[in-house]
Amino acid sequence: MIAVVVVALGVVAALVLNAFRSNLVFFFSPTQVVNGESPHERTFRIGGLVEKGSLSREADGVTAHFRVTDTVKTIPVTYKGLLPDLFKEGKGVVAEGRLSSSGEFVASQVLAKHDENYMPPEAASALEQAQKAQKTLVPPQGKQ
């Protein structure tokens, strides 16, 4: 009887962990996506700043194209739906979706910051890491 209960608990635990793992959505910066660190067959999130001058809409009024940048690399994004009211160029954004075979991120959801002083923690961290990496790659002026 104890063995049956232990096996049943093991099966239940395995099913719960599998469901949990399949619903995880990881966050990647544009630099990580360009470097091939993001999944190709799974949904994930990208975050950074909406590049100024990059927002365009198709004639259907629902499909939007924009670019997300971490100030080092940029990813083109397509989103079909209504963008959040607070979505603006030059502001923080997190988009959830998948990478297409052409390298464009096809978003199923777009999240915008909620006030002037807030940026999603993942996006803020990605921007900070990208800026640190860029500074280590660029030698100070006059020293080479």
RARAMO-V173053 format. One record per residue. RES is the residue in one small letter. PHI is phi in whole degrees, -180 to 180 (NA if undefined). BURIAL is # if it has 16 or more other ideal C-beta (glycine too) atoms within 10 Angstrom, else .. D_LAST is the distance of its C-alpha to the last C-alpha in Angstrom with 2 decimals. Layout:
BEGIN
res=[RES;RES]
phi=[PHI;PHI]
burial=[BURIAL;BURIAL]
d_last=[D_LAST;D_LAST]
END
This chain:
BEGIN
res=[m;i;a;v;v;v;v;a;l;g;v;v;a;a;l;v;l;n;a;f;r;s;n;l;v;f;f;f;s;p;t;q;v;v;n;g;e;s;p;h;e;r;t;f;r;i;g;g;l;v;e;k;g;s;l;s;r;e;a;d;g;v;t;a;h;f;r;v;t;d;t;v;k;t;i;p;v;t;y;k;g;l;l;p;d;l;f;k;e;g;k;g;v;v;a;e;g;r;l;s;s;s;g;e;f;v;a;s;q;v;l;a;k;h;d;e;n;y;m;p;p;e;a;a;s;a;l;e;q;a;q;k;a;q;k;t;l;v;p;p;q;g;k;q]
phi=[NA;-63;-63;-65;-65;-64;-65;-62;-63;-63;-65;-62;-62;-63;-65;-65;-64;-65;-64;-63;-65;-73;-97;-70;-123;-88;-106;-136;-85;-55;-62;-65;-65;-62;-78;81;-84;-88;-72;-98;-111;-123;-74;-150;-114;-119;-151;164;-107;-75;-63;-63;79;-98;-78;-141;-125;-81;-62;-70;76;-114;-90;-119;-122;-156;-119;-108;-129;-111;76;-113;-123;-133;-122;-75;-127;-120;-137;-109;153;-86;-74;-59;-58;-87;-70;-147;-65;84;-113;-70;-151;-128;-120;-111;172;-133;-86;-82;-66;-87;92;-90;-89;-101;-86;-102;-152;-127;-116;-109;-64;-105;-156;-64;-101;-113;-137;-51;-54;-64;-68;-63;-65;-64;-64;-63;-65;-65;-67;-64;-64;-65;-66;-76;-86;-99;-70;-57;-62;92;-117;-144]
burial=[.;.;.;.;.;.;.;.;.;.;.;.;.;.;.;.;.;.;.;.;.;.;.;.;.;.;#;#;#;#;#;#;#;#;.;.;.;#;.;.;.;.;.;#;#;#;#;#;#;#;#;.;.;#;#;.;.;.;.;.;.;.;.;#;.;#;#;#;#;#;#;#;#;#;#;#;#;#;#;.;.;.;#;.;.;.;#;.;.;.;.;#;#;#;#;#;#;#;#;.;.;.;.;#;#;.;#;.;.;#;#;#;#;.;.;.;.;.;#;#;.;#;#;.;.;#;#;.;.;#;.;.;.;.;.;.;.;.;.;.;.;.;.;.]
d_last=[73.42;70.42;68.65;69.24;67.84;64.71;64.16;64.75;62.26;59.70;60.23;60.00;56.79;55.26;56.27;54.89;51.53;51.31;52.12;49.58;46.80;47.63;47.46;44.05;41.50;37.88;35.10;31.78;28.91;27.94;24.72;27.02;29.42;26.90;25.66;29.35;30.09;33.09;36.61;37.90;41.60;41.82;41.70;38.72;37.20;34.00;32.94;30.60;30.96;33.02;30.69;32.03;33.95;34.22;37.80;40.48;44.00;46.25;49.70;51.36;50.00;49.15;46.09;42.76;39.29;36.11;32.55;31.29;27.64;25.67;23.05;20.90;23.57;26.98;30.34;33.33;36.51;40.15;42.87;46.58;48.38;48.45;45.20;45.57;46.51;43.37;41.04;38.78;35.55;32.65;34.51;34.35;36.17;37.01;38.53;40.49;41.11;40.00;37.40;39.04;38.50;36.63;34.01;35.66;36.73;40.48;41.37;44.81;44.19;41.95;41.67;40.50;39.77;42.89;41.92;39.25;37.82;37.91;35.62;36.61;35.08;33.64;31.92;30.57;29.19;27.61;25.91;24.63;23.28;21.62;19.90;18.73;17.43;15.59;13.89;12.72;11.38;9.44;6.38;7.70;7.84;6.56;3.76;0.00]
END
